[in-house]
Amino acid sequence: MFQLALARMREFYREPEAVFWVFGFPIVLAFALGLAFRNTGPGQLQVGVMPGPGDSVLAATLDSSPRVVASVLDTATGRLRLRTGRVALLVLPGDPIVYRYDSTRTESGLARLEVDEVLQRARGRKDPVAIRDDRTTAPGSRYIDFLIPGLLGMNLLGSGIWGVGFSVVQARQKKLLKRYMATPMRRSHYLLSFILSRLVFLILEVVALVGFGWLLFGVAVRGSFFTLAGITILGAFAFAGLGLLVASRAKTIEGVSGLMNLVMLPMWILSGTFFAYSRFPDAMIPFVKALPLTALNDALRAVMIDGAALTTLGAPLAIVAAWGAVSFVVALRIFRWR
């Protein structure tokens, strides 16, 4: 088993493309998304003022707010910019003043509130209750804090399924599995060697991605590092088992590629890697939570963001472990050498 695991490791690091997709791609993705969605404070809201009596004065009043950029637009241009999202709100002068906006857009709702606040104050409105703002930034509330655990889970999924699946099918295509069958090697040893080799690279994967997030964006691990290590090991076992199951009968690279995409694509979309899965309809949530990547992401975020202890993560870890155990057992039974 040791020699088989060593062979799997050599196959991996001799392929520069595989090294990039396992180590480089998640870091590039974290860098790009971390910059794109960094917390830079509230941005300026683009507002259009339609032609009408007092439109220039109205635009100047709105421009007095640091959060609003207003400009007078002709009717056709204003409608086009609202439809394409280049302005969040159109203001039609008159009595009453009309706000035209898309109520499904969060930015438009904010623009409506901000514009109404500016105009009401300009007409002499005063606050009946004194208030004071106490602005703060909660640890772990940034998008990058949400993203890094999701990328870590996605990386474990991809490297587990793609790394194992391709290697098995390539060996089957080259008739290597047929030759292995004539040796005293056990089938379980051959399959376990893939999982053991994954554990070696797992340490480097976690350190590279979490370390990058910490150095560049200040992403902290608020829970135990031992808990984080245990969760990632369990996730690597589970996804390697899924990779073995997917590749247990596939005969061609094209065939296994389709099967792997069929398994991974729903989890990429549904499992909360890039955005919270709570956005999906309530009827879908139980199905989404039953996916192994969802459970793994929930556990990783609980440790990294909330500082949760291992004893509080029984439900998601049980889901991950069940997927890994069932996948490996089924793969062991239906695995074909030819």
DAVEN-V677986 format. One record per backbone hydrogen bond with DSSP energy under -0.5 kcal/mol. CO is the residue of the C=O (numbers start at 1). NH is the residue of the N-H. Records with the same first field share a line. If there is no record, write none. Layout:
CO->NH + NH
This chain:
1->5
2->6
3->7
4->8
5->9
6->10
7->11
8->12
9->13
10->14
12->15
14->16
15->19
16->20
17->21
18->22
19->23 + 24
20->24 + 25
23->27
24->28
25->29
26->30
27->31
28->32
29->33
30->34
31->35
32->36
33->37
35->38
38->40
44->46
45->47 + 69
46->88 + 89
47->71
48->50 + 91
49->73
52->55
54->58
55->59
56->60
57->61
58->62
59->63
60->64
61->64
62->65
65->68
67->45
68->70
69->47
71->49
73->51
74->78
75->79
76->80
77->81
78->82
79->83
80->84
81->86 + 87
82->85
89->48
90->92 + 100
91->50 + 93
92->98
98->92 + 100
99->101
100->90
101->103
102->105
104->106
105->109
106->110
107->111
108->112
109->113
110->114
111->115
112->116
113->117
114->118
115->119
116->120
117->121
118->122
119->123
120->125
121->124
136->138
138->141
142->146
143->147
144->148
145->149
146->150
147->151
148->152
149->153
150->154
151->155
152->156
153->157
154->158
155->159
156->160
157->161
158->162 + 163
159->163
160->164
161->165
162->166
163->167
164->168
165->169
166->170
167->171
168->172
169->173
170->174
171->176 + 177
172->175
175->179
176->180
177->181
178->182
179->182
180->183
186->190
187->191
188->192
189->193
190->194
191->194 + 195
192->196
193->197
194->198
195->199
196->200
197->201
198->202
199->203
200->204
201->205
202->206
203->207
204->208
205->209
206->210
207->211
208->212
209->213
210->214
211->215
212->216
213->217 + 219
214->218
218->220
220->222
224->228
225->229
226->230
227->231
228->232
229->233
230->234
231->235
232->236
233->237
234->238
235->239
236->240
237->241
238->242
239->243
240->244
241->245
242->246
243->247
244->248
245->248
248->336
252->256
253->257
254->258
255->259
256->260
257->261
258->262
259->263
260->264
261->265
262->266
263->267
264->268
265->269
266->270
267->271
276->279
277->280
281->284 + 285
282->285 + 286
284->288
285->289
286->290
288->291
291->295
292->296
293->297
294->298
295->299
296->300
297->301
298->302
299->303
300->304
301->305 + 306
302->308
303->223 + 307
304->222
309->312
310->313
313->317
314->318
315->319
316->320
317->321
318->322
319->323
320->324
321->325
322->326
323->327
324->328
325->329
326->330
327->331
328->332
329->333
330->334
331->335
